Amino acid sequence: MAKKKSIRRELWKDTPEEHDFPAAFSYLSLVCGVKAAEALVASMREAPTEIRKAKDLLRASGLPLLSKDDFHVSLDLRKVSKGIPLSPVLLVRGNISKQISLTVADGYHRICASYQISENEDIPCKIVEPKYI
């Protein structure tokens, strides 16, 4: 169960940026089609924020950790160093019994930047359940 924990104000915003939702749709429409992507993004807008560890998000997604030298990771690290908070990440829950990994719809670089700060960094997430699994 996700912990109810306060978000580090200096690192994270309370809610995703409006432009994060079209970005999530753009990616999701490639992997599950337009109608499913529309439904998932609509659910993301209403989903409660959960707090998860950077290391757990990377493990569950199966994605590699991007280095500090990655262009977008370095941009996010610079934002944090300047006191500009990052936007929560948008996720679609995986299914271990069907060998489907967690899908990072938006925020992969932010997860990697957070991991570079600390693998135990708490990351606010909007996680939705896929209807098509």
Backbone as a ProteinNet text record, in pm:
[ID]
protein_1_A
[PRIMARY]
MAKKKSIRRELWKDTPEEHDFPAAFSYLSLVCGVKAAEALVASMREAPTEIRKAKDLLRASGLPLLSKDDFHVSLDLRKVSKGIPLSPVLLVRGNISKQISLTVADGYHRICASYQISENEDIPCKIVEPKYI
[TERTIARY]
83.7	0	88.2	48.1	124.8	118.3	230.7	237.4	166.5	102.7	50.5	160.8	229.1	343.8	341.1	392.3	393.2	502.2	474	567	669.4	795.6	898.6	868	827.7	785.5	895.3	1020.7	1126.1	1154.7	1104.5	1136	1016.7	895.3	778.2	661.8	590.9	464.4	355.3	244.4	131.6	55.7	50	-27	55.6	24.8	96.1	68.5	162.6	144	39.3	-34.4	-136.9	-76.8	43.6	104.6	150.2	153.3	192.3	87.2	-38.8	-145.2	-142.9	-127.5	-112.7	14.2	120.8	242.9	216.5	143.4	107.6	21	-75.3	-160.7	-78.6	14.5	96.9	168.7	228.2	298.7	200.3	98.2	4.2	-68.6	-98.5	-168.2	-83.2	47.8	136.9	134.6	112.4	122.6	-11.9	-121.2	-250.4	-365.4	-337.1	-442.1	-504.1	-571.8	-626.1	-736.1	-833.3	-946.4	-900.1	-813.1	-761.7	-678	-597.2	-514.2	-601.1	-708.3	-799.5	-859.3	-901.9	-961.9	-860	-738.2	-634.7	-599.1	-584.5	-549.3	-663.8	-786.5	-900.4	-897.4	-864.2	-853.7	-738.9	-629.3	-513.4	-548.6	-630.1	-668.3	-740.5	-814.9	-894.5	-826	-718.6	-653.7	-592.4	-597.9	-530.8	-379.2	-308.3	-162.7	-113.9	-25.7	38.9	187.1	251.5	395.2	465.8	562.6	641	788.9	874	1019.8	1070.4	1171.4	1232	1279.4	1346.3	1399.8	1288.6	1175.4	1065	999.5	988.4	931	1017.6	1149	1237.8	1230.4	1231.7	1225.1	1094.3	982.7	852.1	833.1	895.3	881.5	976.6	1086.4	1187.4	1272.1	1256.2	1332.8	1471.2	1570.8	1704.8	1714.2	1802.8	1831.2	1910.6	1860.4	1933.5	2036.2	2148.9	2258.1	2228.7	2307.8	2297.6	2328.8	2401.1	2439.7	2329.6	2225.5	2113.8	2057.9	2028.1	1986.1	1868.8	1760.7	1641.3	1659.1	1736.1	1765.4	1844.5	1943.8	2023.3	1940	1844.4	1753.8	1672.1	1620.9	1541.5	1627.7	1750.9	1840.6	1872.8	1887.8	1911.2	1790	1669.3	1547.7	1547.7	1576.1	1576.4	1680.1	1799.3	1904.7	1868.6	1781.1	1735.7	1608.3	1560.9	1440.7	1311.3	1318.2	1197.9	1145.3	1025.4	974.5	935.5	947.3	913.9	767	715.3	577.2	564.8	459.3	438.4	435.3	463.2	468.9	334.9	309.9	184.4	213.1	142.9	174.4	50.7	73.2	-29.8	21.5	-56.2	-15.7	6.5	109.9	138.5	57.1	87.4	19.1	121.4	166.1	273.1	231.3	105.4	61.1	60.2	49.7	53.3	187.4	282.2	416.5	413.3	328.9	319.1	377.8	479	547.3	466.3	498.6	445.8	480.6	385.6	410.4	425	537.5	558.7	505.3	386.3	323.1	386.4	426.6	497.6	577.7	705.5	786.9	910.5	944.9	1062.1	1187.9	1210.8	1330.9	1326.4	1207.5	1194.2	1222.3	1179.8	1210.3	1361.4	1426.2	1571.6	1645.7	1601.1	1664.2	1649.3	1532.3	1508.5	1596.9	1610.1	1696	1840.5	1882.7	2019	2040.1	1935.4	1943.2	1949.6	1858.5	1855.1	1763.8	1810.9	1726.6	1601.1	1607	1493.2	1405.6	1428.7	1350.3	1202.5	1118.1	973.2	924.9	849	799.8	647.3	582.5	437.3	397	296.5	253.1	101	54.7	-85.5	-81.6	-137.7	-133.5	-275.7	-294.6	-426.8	-420.9	-536.1	-552	-596.5	-526.7	-570.5	-697.5	-790	-916.3	-900.7	-799.3	-783	-700.5	-653.6	-573.6	-664.7
-118	0	124.4	223.6	348.5	421.5	480	555.7	689	731	867.6	949.6	1026.6	1101.1	1238.6	1335.9	1469	1477.8	1553.2	1573.1	1678.1	1652.9	1754.1	1875.3	1981.4	2101.7	2157.9	2144.9	2203.2	2123.1	1999.8	1915	1888.4	1887.9	1846.5	1943.7	1957.5	2030.3	1936.4	1993.3	1913.1	1845.2	1910.9	1857.8	1865.1	1775.2	1778.5	1908.6	1944.7	2058.6	2019.2	2114.6	2085	2019	2058.8	2002.9	1857.8	1807.6	1668.5	1571	1610.2	1520.8	1495.1	1597.3	1569.5	1488.7	1511.2	1432.5	1285.7	1260.9	1123.3	1061.2	1137.8	1087.9	1052.4	1138.2	1114.8	980.6	953.6	826.1	709.1	722	611	574.3	672.5	641.7	554.5	557	471.2	326.3	306.9	171.1	104	182.8	118.6	172.9	262	316.8	442.7	515.5	646.4	638.5	549.5	542.8	503.9	403.8	362.7	474.9	542.6	652.7	766.3	799.3	904.1	868.1	742.4	697.8	701.6	657.3	657	797.8	889.1	1027	1093.5	1065.9	1120.2	1068.7	942.6	884.9	947.2	976.4	1038.2	1174.3	1248.4	1381.5	1373.4	1264.9	1248.6	1163.5	1094.1	1000.9	1073.7	1011	1070.8	1061.1	1145.7	1141.1	1038.7	950	850.8	883.3	844.5	866	732.1	726.3	605.2	640.3	543.4	561.1	556.5	638	640.2	501.3	431.1	298.2	200	209.3	117.4	146.6	274.4	309.9	258.4	273.2	222.3	70.2	3.5	-143.3	-191.9	-132.9	-177.4	-149.1	-43.6	-8.5	-88	-136.1	-205.8	-111.7	18.3	116.5	135.5	164.2	188.6	327.5	340.5	470.8	553	670.2	761.2	837	866.7	932.5	1080.3	1138.1	1282.1	1363.4	1302.7	1372.3	1373.5	1293	1295.9	1438.5	1489.3	1629.1	1664	1584.5	1617.4	1590.7	1488.5	1462.5	1580.3	1626.5	1739.2	1865.9	1886.2	2001.7	1993.1	1873.6	1856.5	1874.1	1825	1843.4	1991.4	2066.3	2210.8	2281.6	2238.1	2296.8	2278.6	2156.6	2127.1	2213.1	2224.3	2303.2	2451	2497.6	2636.9	2654.8	2543.5	2551.9	2548.2	2508.2	2496.1	2353.6	2336.3	2201.1	2129.5	1997.7	1911.3	1870.5	1834	1790.8	1642.7	1601.8	1459.8	1378.7	1250.1	1163.6	1094.9	1058.8	996	852.1	757.7	615.7	531.2	418.1	316.2	189.8	139.1	22.7	-98.4	-174.1	-297.9	-413.1	-532.5	-653.6	-765.8	-803.5	-902.4	-1038.9	-1076.1	-1207.6	-1216.3	-1100.9	-1097.8	-1047.4	-1029.7	-981.7	-847.6	-757.9	-623.2	-526.9	-454.3	-360.8	-233.9	-163.2	-29.1	56.3	134.3	223.1	365.8	427.4	568.2	648.4	703.2	779.8	917.9	975.9	1103.9	1115.7	1151.3	1175.3	1088.1	1012.9	925	1001.9	1114.8	1193.5	1247.1	1281.5	1330	1217.8	1096.8	981.8	961.9	965.6	946.2	1057.7	1180.2	1291.4	1272.2	1231.4	1208.6	1096.4	989.9	878.2	925.8	1016.1	1068.8	1145.9	1205.5	1274.8	1170.6	1073.8	963.6	855.5	731.3	621.8	606.5	657.6	651.2	775.9	860.6	983.9	950	1018.1	1002.7	1084.1	1019.4	1083.9	1080.2	1195.4	1195.5	1144.1	1057.7	991.2	991.5	997.2	969	833.2	731.2	595.2	551.3	503.5	456.2	309.3	245.8	104.6	96.8	17.6	4	-80.6	-40.1	-112.4	-227.4	-221.3	-318.1	-440.4	-447.7	-563.9	-662.8
0	0	0	-74.5	-81.7	51.7	86.7	211.2	195	301.5	307.7	370.6	290	337.3	271.6	339.7	280.9	174.2	72.1	-38.6	1	-30.2	-5.1	-91.1	-28.9	-101.8	-191.8	-151.6	-232.5	-359.4	-368.1	-482.5	-574.8	-521.4	-599.7	-589.4	-699.6	-701.2	-649.1	-611.5	-562.9	-676.6	-790.4	-903	-1031.1	-1126.8	-1255.2	-1330.9	-1415.6	-1505.9	-1610.3	-1659.9	-1759.9	-1884.7	-1924.6	-2045.5	-2027.8	-1903.1	-1879.3	-1932	-1929.4	-1972.2	-2123.4	-2208.9	-2351.8	-2381.7	-2305.6	-2324.2	-2291.5	-2183.3	-2146.8	-2255.7	-2306.9	-2414.5	-2537.6	-2574.7	-2693.4	-2683.8	-2567.8	-2549.4	-2543.3	-2461.1	-2443.1	-2571.6	-2655.3	-2780.8	-2871.9	-2852.3	-2930.8	-2882.4	-2753.6	-2698.5	-2672.4	-2669.3	-2641.7	-2726.6	-2819	-2903.6	-2846.7	-2932.5	-2898.6	-2792.8	-2810.7	-2716.3	-2576.6	-2567.1	-2435.8	-2374	-2455.8	-2405.6	-2353.1	-2425.4	-2379.2	-2243.5	-2227.7	-2101.6	-1987.8	-2015.2	-1911.7	-1867	-1961.1	-1927.1	-1850.6	-1889.3	-1814.2	-1670.4	-1652.4	-1517.9	-1439.6	-1508.6	-1442.9	-1384.3	-1455.5	-1407.2	-1272.4	-1250.9	-1129	-1022.5	-1058.2	-965.4	-846.7	-729.8	-613.6	-630.8	-562.1	-566.1	-464.4	-511.2	-425.7	-420.9	-312.7	-298.4	-312.2	-403	-426.3	-432.5	-404.3	-407.4	-551.4	-580.3	-713.8	-754	-663.9	-696	-730.3	-663.3	-690.8	-825.2	-860.8	-990.8	-1105	-1091	-1196.1	-1205.4	-1091.5	-1092.7	-1153.8	-1114	-1162	-1311.3	-1360.2	-1502.1	-1590.8	-1531.5	-1611.6	-1695.4	-1674.1	-1750.6	-1688.5	-1770.3	-1716.1	-1653.1	-1557.7	-1498.8	-1599.3	-1632.6	-1719.5	-1637.4	-1697.3	-1625.4	-1601.6	-1512.9	-1485.8	-1610.6	-1704.8	-1827.4	-1933.3	-1915.3	-2008.8	-2009.7	-2127.4	-2141	-2049.8	-2056.3	-1978.3	-1829	-1794	-1652.7	-1596.1	-1669.9	-1620.7	-1608.5	-1699.7	-1687.5	-1558.5	-1529.3	-1407.4	-1282.8	-1286	-1171.6	-1150.8	-1260.1	-1248.7	-1189.5	-1230.8	-1173.1	-1022.2	-977.7	-834.3	-762.2	-822	-756.3	-747.1	-837.7	-835.8	-752.1	-693.1	-611.5	-690	-815.8	-899.1	-883.8	-827.8	-804.4	-932.8	-928.1	-1041.1	-1034.9	-1149.9	-1161.8	-1126.2	-1055.7	-1028.6	-1158.4	-1147.2	-1264.8	-1287.9	-1412.3	-1453	-1495.7	-1432.7	-1448.7	-1475.6	-1545.3	-1563.1	-1494.9	-1401.3	-1323.3	-1413.4	-1381.8	-1453.1	-1397.3	-1447.8	-1402.5	-1400.3	-1281.2	-1268.9	-1322.3	-1305.3	-1352.5	-1505	-1571.1	-1718.2	-1770.7	-1680.3	-1713	-1786.8	-1737.6	-1793	-1690.4	-1731.1	-1640.8	-1620.9	-1514.3	-1491.8	-1613.4	-1661.2	-1774.6	-1724	-1756.9	-1724.5	-1842.4	-1825.1	-1932.2	-1945.8	-1834	-1835.7	-1706.7	-1720.6	-1602.8	-1589.6	-1691.1	-1685	-1646.2	-1708.6	-1676.3	-1533.5	-1486.3	-1348.7	-1248.5	-1281.4	-1194.8	-1188.6	-1303.5	-1307.5	-1235.1	-1250.8	-1179.2	-1028.8	-985.8	-843.3	-790.7	-869	-828.9	-814.6	-902.9	-895.5	-764.9	-712.3	-583.2	-471.9	-476.6	-379.7	-434.2	-432.4	-480.2	-394.3	-272.5	-181	-185.6	-284.3	-296.9	-313.8	-239.7	-253	-372.1	-458.7	-580.1	-580.8	-596.8	-609.2	-747.3	-749.6	-872.9	-883.3	-1004	-1034.3	-1104.9	-1039.3	-1093	-1126.1	-1248.7	-1289.6	-1326.7	-1314.4	-1350.5	-1496.9	-1576.7	-1716.6	-1723.3	-1805.4	-1822.2	-1922.3	-2002.6	-2111.5	-2072.5	-1947.9	-1905.6	-1835.4
[MASK]
+++++++++++++++++++++++++++++++++++++++++++++++++++++++++++++++++++++++++++++++++++++++++++++++++++++++++++++++++++++++++++++++++++++

